[in-house]
Amino acid sequence: MIDEPNHRALPRRTAADTEGNTQRVLGKLENSDRDLTIQKLLANSGSLFRPFILISSALLFDSVVPRQTIEILILWLARELDVPYEWSEHVSMALAAGVSQSQIDAIASAEVDSELFSGEHLLAIDIARHLLAARTVPAETFRASVQTWEVSGTLDLFAVIGWWGGMVRTLIDGLGLVRPDGAAAP
């Protein structure tokens, strides 16, 4: 017998069936293009929901690192770590942030090179590779990151890698999410 994915046991929460901060934040998300399946599921946890939204939003929209670079990195992590749900959610976000379809196709086929990607994009991916493989960043790479994005951007980049490569991935895996509600099979 095959078990149902864990997320099927949870209601998709909405502003209509929540209250307080959760209701307010869900209402804003529902009126935007950022109304995501994972958020509806995490709204079942009053202690996790709002901080999850705040951290995700800060990393996506308030970082010194350009949004395009962050979206390229999130897609690279989704492909590298085999997280199809994250890939599905972020392709449209990446396109909106200025990532080209050619770049998305290159990431999907693991052909990330200097022909389609800037030095900043490649530096961000290099940092992620180091962190995933060795859990550290060589001093020379760290200096290049600080020179490119200053200390605050470098810390943001580490947080993006940890967030989408660790925390968000763990939540997706634990819930058994493969694709967003209403999305076609990968």
Residue frames as qw, qx, qy, qz and C-alpha x, y, z in Angstrom:
[[0.000, 0.888, 0.460, 0.000, 0.00, 0.00, 0.00],
 [0.405, 0.318, -0.003, 0.857, 1.36, 3.40, -1.00],
 [0.196, -0.614, -0.476, 0.598, 0.85, 6.16, 1.54],
 [0.219, 0.895, 0.297, 0.250, -0.70, 9.45, 0.49],
 [0.407, 0.382, -0.227, 0.798, 1.69, 12.42, 0.64],
 [0.292, -0.380, -0.603, 0.638, 1.53, 14.13, 4.02],
 [0.068, 0.084, -0.032, -0.994, 0.31, 17.43, 2.59],
 [0.375, -0.297, -0.669, -0.568, -2.99, 15.79, 1.60],
 [0.443, -0.475, -0.715, 0.257, -3.86, 15.47, 5.30],
 [0.213, -0.392, -0.264, 0.855, -3.62, 19.24, 5.83],
 [0.292, 0.837, 0.456, -0.076, -6.13, 21.90, 4.86],
 [0.398, 0.321, 0.166, 0.843, -5.05, 24.66, 2.50],
 [0.168, -0.649, -0.474, 0.571, -5.71, 27.64, 4.73],
 [0.216, 0.609, 0.354, 0.676, -7.15, 30.90, 3.43],
 [0.006, -0.212, 0.266, -0.940, -7.79, 34.33, 4.85],
 [0.599, -0.329, -0.280, -0.674, -11.44, 33.30, 5.19],
 [0.865, -0.337, -0.361, -0.088, -10.69, 30.45, 7.62],
 [0.625, -0.041, -0.395, 0.672, -7.91, 32.04, 9.70],
 [0.230, -0.941, -0.239, -0.072, -7.63, 35.03, 11.99],
 [0.495, -0.767, 0.146, 0.381, -5.17, 37.61, 13.27],
 [0.092, -0.689, 0.525, 0.491, -1.77, 37.97, 11.60],
 [0.393, 0.025, 0.868, 0.302, -2.25, 34.78, 9.60],
 [0.370, 0.712, 0.593, -0.062, -5.51, 36.08, 8.15],
 [0.086, 0.912, -0.073, -0.394, -3.98, 39.47, 7.36],
 [0.200, -0.529, 0.689, 0.453, -0.89, 38.02, 5.66],
 [0.411, 0.228, 0.857, 0.209, -2.86, 35.37, 3.74],
 [0.327, 0.822, 0.401, -0.236, -5.25, 38.09, 2.55],
 [0.042, 0.822, -0.347, -0.449, -2.33, 40.08, 1.14],
 [0.280, -0.279, 0.847, 0.355, -0.87, 36.99, -0.51],
 [0.433, 0.458, 0.776, 0.001, -4.22, 35.99, -1.99],
 [0.304, 0.900, 0.203, -0.237, -4.50, 39.44, -3.58],
 [0.006, -0.765, 0.534, 0.360, -1.04, 39.14, -5.14],
 [0.796, 0.393, -0.426, -0.176, 0.71, 36.71, -7.43],
 [0.187, 0.444, -0.803, 0.350, 2.45, 35.16, -4.42],
 [0.769, -0.205, 0.275, -0.540, -0.34, 32.89, -3.19],
 [0.388, 0.416, -0.818, -0.084, 1.62, 29.61, -3.01],
 [0.824, -0.219, -0.486, -0.191, 0.63, 26.08, -1.96],
 [0.596, -0.002, -0.589, 0.546, 3.36, 25.85, 0.66],
 [0.063, -0.224, 0.286, -0.930, 2.16, 29.06, 2.29],
 [0.680, -0.277, -0.220, -0.642, -1.41, 27.76, 2.50],
 [0.831, -0.147, -0.528, 0.093, -0.10, 24.63, 4.19],
 [0.453, 0.078, -0.489, 0.741, 2.24, 26.46, 6.59],
 [0.308, -0.420, 0.024, -0.853, -0.64, 28.70, 7.64],
 [0.794, -0.375, -0.450, -0.162, -1.69, 25.69, 9.74],
 [0.681, -0.258, -0.364, 0.580, 1.16, 26.65, 12.10],
 [0.111, -0.972, -0.185, -0.095, 0.59, 29.97, 13.81],
 [0.531, -0.733, 0.237, 0.353, 4.18, 30.09, 15.10],
 [0.603, -0.099, 0.539, 0.579, 5.85, 29.29, 11.76],
 [0.446, 0.701, 0.513, 0.216, 3.71, 31.00, 9.15],
 [0.061, 0.997, 0.042, -0.037, 4.51, 34.69, 9.62],
 [0.402, -0.698, 0.478, 0.350, 8.28, 34.25, 10.19],
 [0.642, 0.141, 0.654, 0.374, 8.43, 31.99, 7.12],
 [0.376, 0.825, 0.372, 0.201, 6.78, 34.68, 4.99],
 [0.152, -0.968, 0.129, 0.150, 8.96, 37.45, 6.44],
 [0.530, -0.478, 0.572, 0.404, 12.24, 35.60, 5.84],
 [0.592, 0.361, 0.623, 0.363, 11.26, 34.49, 2.33],
 [0.235, 0.926, 0.275, 0.108, 10.14, 38.00, 1.44],
 [0.286, -0.883, 0.264, 0.264, 13.25, 39.65, 2.90],
 [0.575, -0.275, 0.631, 0.442, 15.57, 37.34, 0.98],
 [0.499, 0.496, 0.616, 0.356, 13.67, 37.74, -2.30],
 [0.174, 0.863, 0.346, 0.323, 12.87, 41.45, -2.24],
 [0.282, -0.957, 0.064, -0.018, 15.14, 43.24, 0.25],
 [0.837, -0.248, 0.209, 0.441, 18.57, 41.74, -0.46],
 [0.056, -0.762, 0.375, 0.524, 21.58, 43.58, -1.81],
 [0.322, -0.079, 0.852, 0.405, 21.96, 40.61, -4.17],
 [0.396, 0.168, -0.321, -0.844, 19.89, 41.28, -7.31],
 [0.754, 0.094, 0.416, -0.499, 16.61, 39.38, -7.52],
 [0.776, 0.482, -0.331, -0.237, 17.60, 37.86, -10.85],
 [0.282, 0.478, -0.799, 0.230, 20.70, 36.31, -9.26],
 [0.429, -0.159, 0.706, -0.540, 18.64, 34.99, -6.35],
 [0.832, 0.264, 0.160, -0.461, 16.09, 33.38, -8.67],
 [0.639, 0.515, -0.568, -0.057, 18.86, 31.79, -10.76],
 [0.027, 0.389, -0.834, 0.390, 20.33, 30.42, -7.55],
 [0.634, -0.002, 0.530, -0.563, 16.96, 29.08, -6.30],
 [0.857, 0.382, -0.127, -0.322, 16.38, 27.30, -9.62],
 [0.446, 0.521, -0.717, 0.129, 19.91, 25.91, -9.55],
 [0.251, -0.266, 0.787, -0.496, 19.32, 24.61, -6.00],
 [0.781, 0.153, 0.284, -0.535, 15.95, 23.11, -7.00],
 [0.809, 0.446, -0.350, -0.158, 17.58, 21.23, -9.87],
 [0.279, 0.517, -0.752, 0.299, 20.73, 20.28, -7.99],
 [0.248, -0.164, 0.784, -0.545, 18.80, 19.01, -4.94],
 [0.212, -0.218, -0.879, -0.367, 15.93, 17.52, -6.98],
 [0.112, 0.421, 0.608, -0.664, 13.09, 19.64, -5.56],
 [0.133, 0.369, 0.678, 0.621, 10.53, 19.76, -8.39],
 [0.136, -0.826, -0.534, 0.119, 8.00, 21.68, -6.27],
 [0.283, -0.708, 0.029, 0.646, 10.47, 24.54, -5.81],
 [0.269, -0.036, 0.601, 0.752, 11.34, 24.48, -9.50],
 [0.045, 0.603, 0.725, 0.331, 7.64, 24.74, -10.41],
 [0.206, -0.861, -0.365, 0.289, 7.05, 27.65, -8.05],
 [0.321, -0.695, 0.151, 0.626, 10.11, 29.63, -9.08],
 [0.467, 0.233, 0.568, 0.637, 10.17, 29.41, -12.88],
 [0.086, 0.826, 0.436, 0.347, 7.52, 32.11, -13.22],
 [0.395, -0.880, -0.037, 0.260, 9.15, 34.16, -10.45],
 [0.583, -0.292, 0.393, 0.648, 12.49, 33.89, -12.25],
 [0.347, 0.503, 0.536, 0.582, 10.98, 35.02, -15.54],
 [0.136, -0.933, -0.309, -0.125, 9.37, 37.99, -13.77],
 [0.505, -0.763, 0.142, 0.377, 12.78, 38.85, -12.28],
 [0.311, 0.837, -0.346, -0.289, 14.39, 38.95, -15.72],
 [0.474, -0.292, 0.808, 0.194, 15.84, 35.45, -15.97],
 [0.482, 0.376, -0.471, -0.636, 15.62, 34.36, -19.61],
 [0.949, 0.056, 0.106, -0.291, 14.02, 31.14, -20.80],
 [0.713, 0.504, -0.456, 0.172, 17.43, 30.19, -22.23],
 [0.016, -0.518, 0.677, -0.522, 18.97, 30.55, -18.78],
 [0.742, -0.176, 0.398, -0.510, 16.18, 28.46, -17.23],
 [0.936, 0.293, -0.143, -0.132, 16.67, 25.78, -19.88],
 [0.469, 0.565, -0.594, 0.329, 20.44, 25.79, -19.24],
 [0.338, -0.418, 0.641, -0.548, 19.92, 25.35, -15.49],
 [0.887, 0.019, 0.195, -0.417, 17.44, 22.53, -16.16],
 [0.915, 0.346, -0.195, 0.069, 20.02, 20.71, -18.28],
 [0.732, -0.580, 0.128, 0.334, 22.89, 21.46, -15.84],
 [0.653, 0.360, 0.194, 0.638, 24.72, 23.53, -18.46],
 [0.186, -0.966, -0.114, 0.134, 25.48, 26.67, -16.49],
 [0.704, 0.029, 0.138, 0.696, 28.38, 28.52, -18.13],
 [0.190, -0.501, -0.038, 0.843, 29.67, 32.01, -18.83],
 [0.102, 0.216, 0.630, 0.739, 27.93, 32.17, -22.19],
 [0.286, -0.624, -0.575, -0.445, 24.47, 32.74, -20.69],
 [0.570, -0.739, -0.335, 0.133, 25.29, 33.75, -17.12],
 [0.093, 0.898, -0.241, 0.356, 27.10, 36.76, -15.71],
 [0.411, 0.339, -0.677, 0.507, 30.08, 36.56, -13.39],
 [0.377, -0.286, 0.452, -0.756, 27.76, 37.39, -10.49],
 [0.889, -0.027, -0.093, -0.448, 25.42, 34.52, -11.37],
 [0.808, 0.246, -0.513, 0.153, 28.33, 32.10, -11.62],
 [0.117, 0.395, -0.627, 0.661, 29.83, 33.36, -8.35],
 [0.632, -0.240, 0.288, -0.678, 26.54, 32.75, -6.52],
 [0.951, 0.081, -0.207, -0.215, 26.31, 29.22, -7.93],
 [0.576, 0.395, -0.605, 0.382, 29.96, 28.59, -7.07],
 [0.213, -0.383, 0.564, -0.700, 29.31, 29.59, -3.47],
 [0.840, -0.100, 0.127, -0.519, 26.32, 27.24, -3.34],
 [0.857, 0.272, -0.438, 0.022, 28.41, 24.40, -4.80],
 [0.292, 0.411, -0.665, 0.552, 31.05, 24.91, -2.12],
 [0.448, -0.291, 0.460, -0.709, 28.50, 25.05, 0.69],
 [0.916, 0.018, -0.037, -0.399, 26.68, 21.94, -0.51],
 [0.839, 0.303, -0.432, 0.134, 29.86, 19.93, -1.15],
 [0.565, 0.184, -0.531, 0.604, 32.18, 21.05, 1.64],
 [0.415, -0.788, -0.450, 0.058, 29.98, 23.15, 3.95],
 [0.390, -0.646, 0.034, 0.656, 32.45, 26.01, 3.65],
 [0.499, 0.857, 0.098, 0.087, 33.45, 28.73, 1.20],
 [0.738, 0.055, -0.035, 0.671, 37.11, 29.20, 0.26],
 [0.269, -0.648, -0.151, 0.696, 38.58, 32.52, 1.43],
 [0.154, -0.121, 0.470, 0.861, 39.17, 33.69, -2.16],
 [0.117, -0.477, -0.747, -0.448, 35.53, 33.03, -3.09],
 [0.291, -0.732, -0.517, 0.336, 34.34, 34.73, 0.09],
 [0.244, -0.474, 0.080, 0.842, 36.45, 37.82, -0.74],
 [0.038, 0.137, 0.627, 0.766, 35.03, 37.87, -4.28],
 [0.203, -0.641, -0.726, -0.146, 31.52, 37.75, -2.84],
 [0.297, -0.715, -0.307, 0.553, 32.18, 40.58, -0.38],
 [0.195, -0.268, 0.328, 0.885, 33.73, 42.62, -3.19],
 [0.062, -0.299, -0.722, -0.621, 30.67, 41.97, -5.36],
 [0.402, -0.627, -0.546, -0.385, 27.83, 42.29, -2.81],
 [0.161, -0.605, 0.423, -0.655, 29.54, 43.60, 0.33],
 [0.014, -0.112, 0.910, -0.400, 29.23, 41.76, 3.63],
 [0.533, 0.188, 0.441, -0.697, 25.46, 42.19, 3.86],
 [0.729, 0.384, -0.293, -0.486, 24.88, 40.72, 0.40],
 [0.370, 0.328, -0.867, 0.064, 27.24, 37.83, 1.09],
 [0.210, 0.007, 0.814, -0.541, 25.34, 36.99, 4.27],
 [0.660, 0.313, 0.129, -0.671, 22.07, 37.30, 2.33],
 [0.616, 0.400, -0.607, -0.303, 23.44, 34.88, -0.26],
 [0.129, 0.175, -0.935, 0.282, 24.42, 32.35, 2.43],
 [0.415, 0.163, 0.599, -0.665, 20.92, 32.70, 3.88],
 [0.683, 0.367, -0.216, -0.593, 19.30, 32.16, 0.45],
 [0.487, 0.308, -0.814, -0.078, 21.31, 28.95, 0.03],
 [0.004, -0.034, 0.879, -0.475, 20.43, 27.76, 3.53],
 [0.504, 0.224, 0.338, -0.763, 16.79, 28.78, 3.22],
 [0.769, 0.370, -0.167, -0.494, 15.93, 27.26, -0.17],
 [0.551, 0.385, -0.741, 0.002, 18.57, 24.54, 0.00],
 [0.182, 0.077, -0.864, 0.464, 17.77, 23.52, 3.57],
 [0.265, 0.189, 0.587, -0.742, 14.76, 24.85, 5.46],
 [0.618, 0.330, -0.065, -0.711, 12.30, 25.14, 2.57],
 [0.514, 0.271, -0.779, -0.237, 13.51, 21.87, 1.05],
 [0.060, 0.012, -0.917, 0.393, 12.98, 20.08, 4.38],
 [0.446, 0.272, 0.418, -0.743, 9.43, 21.42, 4.65],
 [0.627, 0.372, -0.373, -0.574, 8.66, 20.41, 1.05],
 [0.399, 0.215, -0.891, -0.019, 10.11, 16.94, 1.58],
 [0.108, 0.058, 0.820, -0.559, 8.31, 16.46, 4.90],
 [0.538, 0.351, 0.264, -0.719, 5.01, 17.46, 3.35],
 [0.556, 0.161, 0.780, 0.236, 5.62, 15.30, 0.29],
 [0.389, 0.799, 0.108, -0.445, 5.04, 18.20, -2.10],
 [0.640, 0.070, 0.554, 0.528, 6.04, 17.44, -5.68],
 [0.158, 0.348, 0.396, 0.835, 4.24, 20.26, -7.45],
 [0.197, 0.068, 0.285, -0.935, 2.03, 23.21, -6.57],
 [0.422, 0.456, 0.711, -0.328, -1.71, 22.67, -6.42],
 [0.530, 0.754, 0.217, -0.322, -3.13, 22.89, -9.93],
 [0.078, 0.705, -0.589, -0.387, 0.24, 22.48, -11.68],
 [0.876, 0.321, -0.294, -0.209, 0.80, 19.88, -14.36],
 [0.919, -0.299, 0.166, 0.194, 2.92, 16.85, -13.52],
 [0.138, -0.796, 0.462, 0.366, 6.65, 17.57, -13.91]]
